[in-house]
Amino acid sequence: MTAELTGETRENRLKRLRMRSMRRGTKEMDIILVRYADARLEAMTEAELDAYEALLDEYDPDLYQWISGQRPAPEELRPLIAEIARVAANG
C-alpha cells in the first residue's frame, strides 16, 4: 500500500523499507538488500518506492536466485532486480 494511502511520512517510509531490507530472514538477502536500500532509497520516487516495497514481499530464495542470475526474474521485476544486482556487485 502506498504511503499516500496510509498517511505515512516519507521519512518513516524510508526507515521502514530499510528495516524490511535488513531483516529478511536470510543473511545473504539482508546484506544485498540493505546495501541497495542504503545506496538508492533516498533518491527514489514514490512510484519506485512502491515497486521496491512490492519486491520486498517476494520470497528470499526467489529473490536470491533472480539477483544471482540462477533463474530469470519475472519480466516486470527485471529492471529493479538488475539494478539491485549491480549495486550488490559493486558494493
RACORGI-V233069 format. One line per field, one symbol per residue. phi: phi as a letter, one per 40 degrees, with the letter a starting at -180 (. if undefined). burial: b if it has 16 or more other C-alpha atoms within 10 Angstrom, else e. Layout:
phi: ???
burial: ???
//
This chain:
phi: .ccdccgcccdcccccccccccbchbcdcdccccccdccbddcccccccdcccccccccddcdcccccgcaccddccdccccccccccccd
burial: eeeeeeeeeeeebbeebbebbbebeeeebbbbbbbbbeeebeeeeeeebeebbeebeeebeebbebbbeeeebeeeeeebbbebbebbeee
//
